[in-house]
Amino acid sequence: MSTATSSVEPGSATRGWRLPFSPWHLVLVPLTFVLVVPMLWMVATSLQTQGEANRFPPVLLPHDPRIANYADAWHTAPFGTFFLNSTLVALVVVASNLVVCSLTGYAFARVRFLGRKALFMALMATLMVPFQVTMIPVFLIVKWFGDNVSPYLGINHLGALMLPNLATAFGIFFLRQFFQTVPVELEEAARVDGSSRLGVLFKIVLPLSMPAMSTLAALTILTSWNDFLWPLIVITSTDQMTVPLGLSYFQGAHQTNWPLLMAGNVMSLVPMLVVFLLAQRYFVQSVAGTGLKG
C-alpha cells in the first residue's frame, strides 16, 4: 500500500501568516493615537463655546463650530507682538548657533590643540546639568550685562532671551560628530590648493553638512519658540513677551477662557508644523551620519 506524501515547501506556512507591515507598527499605531488625541482635542476645544468647554462630561465635537474664536484670540491679546518677538528671538538664536557651533564643532573635530579632549568632556558634562540648577547664575549674568554692557541685553528685554542661547553644547556636539564623518582627504586636497582652515570649513565641510545644519536649525527653532520657563523669569512687560508666555494672557485668577487659549495654541503650533515639514527629510540623513565616529 503506497502512501502519498504531500510536498510542502519549508517556510510556506510561515510566509502565509507574514504581516504585510513591520510588527513594530502594532506598537507605533497605538502610540500615534495617544499622541494625536490631545492635539485633536485642542483643535476641537478651540472651536467650542465657553459653555461647551466647561461642560462635564466633555463635549468631543462642537455643535456649532466657532471659527471666530481665532479672530477673538488674535485681538484679545497682542498676538502680533508675541509672534514678532518669538520670530526675532528664534532667527537670532538660530543664526548665532549655526555660526558659533559650526566653528567650535569644526575645531573640536579637526584642529589639534592642548587640552582638546578635556575641554570637550567638560563641555559635554554641562548637558547633564538641568536648567533649574543654572537659571539663577544665568539670571545674574544677564542682569550684569544689562547693567554694564547694554540695557537691551538685560532683564525685561528680548536680548535676555537671546544671550544665554547664542551657542549650545548640544549644537557643538551635534556638528562635531557630523564633521568627523566628512572624508579628511577632501580637506587635505583643499589645503594643498592653498585654502585656509576657514576656507576649507566654508567651501568644503559646510556644503557637505547641510543635513546636519538644517536639522540643528530646525531643532533650535523648536526649542526657542516653545521656551516658557526662561521668558517667564526675565520678561515682565507685555510688549516683550513671546508666544508661550503670551498664552498665559487668557488665564485669569478665577477662570480660564479655554476656547481662546486653545485657539492661541493652535495658531502658535502652525509655524512649528511648517518648520518640521520643511526639515523632516534632513532628520534621518543627519542622525544616520552623526555619531559614527567617536
PyMOL commands that set and color helices and strands:
alter all, ss='L'
color gray80, all
select helices_A, chain A and resi 12-16+25-46+50-53+68-76+79-110+116-128+131-148+151-153+158-165+169-179+184-192+197-208+210-226+229-234+238-240+243-250+258-289
alter helices_A, ss='H'
color red, helices_A
deselect
rebuild
show_as cartoon
